[in-house]
Amino acid sequence: MIRNYFLRHAQTFFFSLGQLTRTPVATFLTVAVIGITLALPAGLYVAIENVQRLARGWEDNGQISLFLKQDVTPAAAGKLADKIRRLPAVSWVDYVSREAALAEFKRLSGFGEALDALERNPLPAVLVVHPAAAHADPDTLQELLKELRRYSEVDVAQLDLDWVRRLHAMLALAREGVLILGAGLAVAVLLILGNTIRMAVLSRRDEIEITKLIGGTNAFIRRPFLYAGMLQGLFGAILAWLLVSLALLLLSGSIANLASLYGSRFEAENLGFQATLALIGIGGLLGWLGSRLAVGRHLRSIEPR
């Protein structure tokens, strides 16, 4: 019983595949439209994921600068640095003395002679706190910043990652936009496949009437159309993946050149294994659903005369 069930479905599957190959131009046009339609949200998803990967690399380089009060001695600064190093969110701490800070400022500013005229060093000692990689996201860094500000030796604590928080907010907005766009394009795929299957049903109207006359059920008649729609959705999703891969391949050289200008070896990545399976699954599901809606509606209107 089960064997016959799977055998009938296998026969219908290959019959539907054969029907598609008999009209290669129409099949290709339908698959191409579906592929381009699915490639747009898939490409935007890949772009957002790559920007997020790049942002994680920037977060890992984030650091907190603690400007100590003028009356803090080097010994007290060293004890504070040891205390901060023991925090679980901290990887290591660099101590920059007042003298080292002044020497670096002279070197970078070009006002060395003017600074030599000062009676005392106006710059404070600085502790540069490097967070651990597991605590480098913006929210955790903000909590660490609040904790470090509580130390009495600290005059000013500075974290220059506000732009990363803004980037995360923009990425979240972009993800929501991709979901909305994807939903709209999914409806477009349903309409495309629905119209394609509707034309196929109408072109085989006489065959459907004869099948109903000899006792064929709607489920039996509907099955090859469902497989045809699902196959076109699957092929369209595969084409969408190929289009996204081709776009990344064409842009890889420009991306590498841009990254090298910033001293980075960043390389854009394509859809992962799970995302690829999701794309193909969505394509097949949309194909099946579009066919199901179209066939169910038109089969009810076709009855033997």
N, C-alpha and C positions, 0 to 999 in steps of 0.2 A: 504493500500500500504506500509506504513512505517512499520506496524506490520509484514507483510509478509517478508519484507527485513531483519529485525532483526531476525525473526524466521529462515530464511534460513541460516543466518550467525551463529546462535546458533547451528543449526543442524550440520553445517560444523565443528564448533569448537569441538563439542563432538565426531563427527566422526573421526576427526584428533587425538583427545586425545585417542580414542579407538584404532586407528591404531598404535599409539606409544606403548600402553600397550601390543599389540600383539607381539611386538618384544622387550621385556624388556632388553635383554642383549645389543643389538645394540643401543637402546635408552640410556641406562645407560652409555655406553662407550662414546657416543657422548656428552652427558651432562657432564660427568666427564672431558673430554678434554676441553670443553668450560669453565667449572667452574674453573679448574686449570689455564687456560689461563687468565681469567678475575681476578682471585684472586691475581695474581702477581702485576699488577698495582694498584689494590685496596689496597693490603697490604702495598705497598710503599707509597700510599697516606695517609693511616692511620699513618704510621711511621712518615712522614713529619709533619702531623698535630699535633701529640703528641710532637714532638721535638719543634714545634713552640709554643705550649702551655707552655712547660717547659721554653722556652726562655722568654716568657712574664713574668713568675714568676721571672726570674733573672733580667729582666728589672725593675720590680717593686721595687727591692732591690737596684737599682743603686743610687749612690749618688755622689755629686760633693764636693771636698775638696778645700776650699779657704785658702791658706796660706798667712796670712797678713804680711805686712811689719813690720820690727822690731820697727819702731817708732810709730806704731799705739797703742794708749792707750786703756785700757779696756773699757772706756766710749765710745770712737769712734767705737770700735768693736761692742759694744752693739747697737749703733745707726745704724750701717751698717746691723746688723742682723735683726733689726726691719724693715728696708727698704726692705731687701730681702724677708722677710716673707710676705710682701704685694703683691709680684709678683704673678700673677694668676697661673703660672706654678710651684710654690713652695708650698709644703705641710707644712714643718716646717724646722727650722734651729737650729742646736746645736752649742753652743759656747764652744770651748776648749781653756782655757787660756794657757799662756806659761808655767806656773807652773804645770798645770795639764798634759800638753803634755810631759814635762820633767819627771814627776813622772811616767807616763805610759811607756815612753821609757826606764826608769831605770828598771821597772818591767819586761818588755818584752825582753830587750836586754841582761840583766845580767852584764852590765858594770856600776853598780851603784857606786862602789867605785871610778872608774876612772872619772865618770861624776862629782862626788862631788869635785874633784880637780880643776874643771873649775872655773874661776873667774866670769863668767857671763853665763846666760842661752842662748845657741845658737839656741834654737828652737823657731819658731814663734807661735803666736796664730793662731788657725784654726777655720774656720766656716764650718761646715758640712751641706751642703744643700741637703735636701731630696725632690725630685721632686714629684708633684702630680701624682696619678696613670694615669690620662688622658694624661699626658705629659711625660710619661716614655719611649717612644720609642726612638731609637737611634738618629733619625734625629732631633726630638724636643729637646732632651738633648744637642745636639751640638749647637743649636740656643741659648739655655739657657746658655750654657758655654760661648759662645761669648759675651752675654750680661753681665755676671758676671765679665768677664775679664776687662770690661771697667771701673770698679770702681777703683778709685785712691788708695784706701787702700789695694787692692789685689796685692800681689807680684806674686804668682803662682796659677793658677786654674787647677785642675786635675780631669779628668773624665776617669775612668777605664772601659769603655764600648766599646773599639775598637773591642774586641773579639766578642761582640754581633753583631756589624755591619758585621764582617766577617761571623758570623753564619747565619745572614739573607741573605747575598749574596750566601752562599752555599745552603741555603734552596730554594732560587729562582732558582738557577741552578738545584737543584734536582727536583723541580716542572716541569721545562721545560723538563728534562730528562724523567720524568714519562709520560708527555704528548706525547713525541716522542715514548716512549716504548708502551704506550697505543694505539697509532695510528697503530704501527706495529702489535701489538697483535690483534687489531680489524680486520685488514686485514686477519690475520691468522684464526680468528673465521669465517669470511666470506668464506674463502676457505674451512674450515672444514664443515660448513653447506652446502655450495654449492655442495661439493662432496657427502655428505649424501643425499641431495635432488636429486641429479643427479641419484644416484643409485636407489632411490625410484621411480623416473620417469621411468627409464629403466625397472624396475621390473614390472611396471604396464603399459607397452607399449601397450599390446593388449587391455586392458581396455580403455586406452585413445583413441585408434583408433576406437573402437566401439562407444564410447561416441561422437566422432566427426562425425561418420557416421549418428547418429540419431539427429544431430543438436546441440550438445553441443559446446558452445563457449570456446575460450581459457581462458576467465576470469572465467568461471564456473569450468573448469578443474584445473586451477591454484589455486583456493581458498583453497582447503584442504592442498595443499603443503605449501602455505604461512602460514596457521595456524600451521602446524606441525613445520616449521622452527622457527616461533615466540615462540611456546611453549618450544622448546628445548633451545632457547636462554634465555627465562625467567627462566627455571629450572637451566640452567647453571649459571645464575647470582645469583640465590638464593643459589646454592651450593658454589659459590665464597664467598658470605657473610658468610656462615657457616664455610668455611675454615679459613677466616680471624678471625672470632670470636673464633674458636678453637685455632688458633695460639696465640691470645691474652690471652686466658684462660690458656694455657700451660706456657706462659711467665709471667703471672701476679705475681707469687711468686718471681721469680728472679728480676723482676722490682721493686717490693715492698722492697725486701732485699737491692737492690742497692740504692734505694731512702732513706731508713732508715739510711744508712751509711753516707749520706750527710744531715741528719736531716730533710728530706722532706717526705711528705705524698703523693707524686705524684702517680697517678694511670693512666695507659694508658686507653684511651677511644676508643671505636669502631666507625665505621661509624655512623654519625648522621642520623636523619630521612630523611632529604633531600638528603644526599649523598647516602643513601640506595635506595631511590626511583630512583635516577639518575642511580645507578648501574643496578637496575632491568630494568629500561626503556632502557638503552643502550643495555643490553642483548637481550631484546625483539626486539628492532629495528635492531640490527645486524642479528638476526635470520630471521626476515622478509625480510631484504634487501638481505641477502645471498640466501634465497629461491627464491626471486623475480628474481634475476639475473640468477640463475641456471635454474629455470623452464621456464623463458621466452626464453632462448637460446635453450633448448631441445624441447620445445613444437613446435617450428617452424620446427624442423626436423622430427617430427612425423606426418605423414599424412596417411589417410586410403589408403590401396592398392586396 
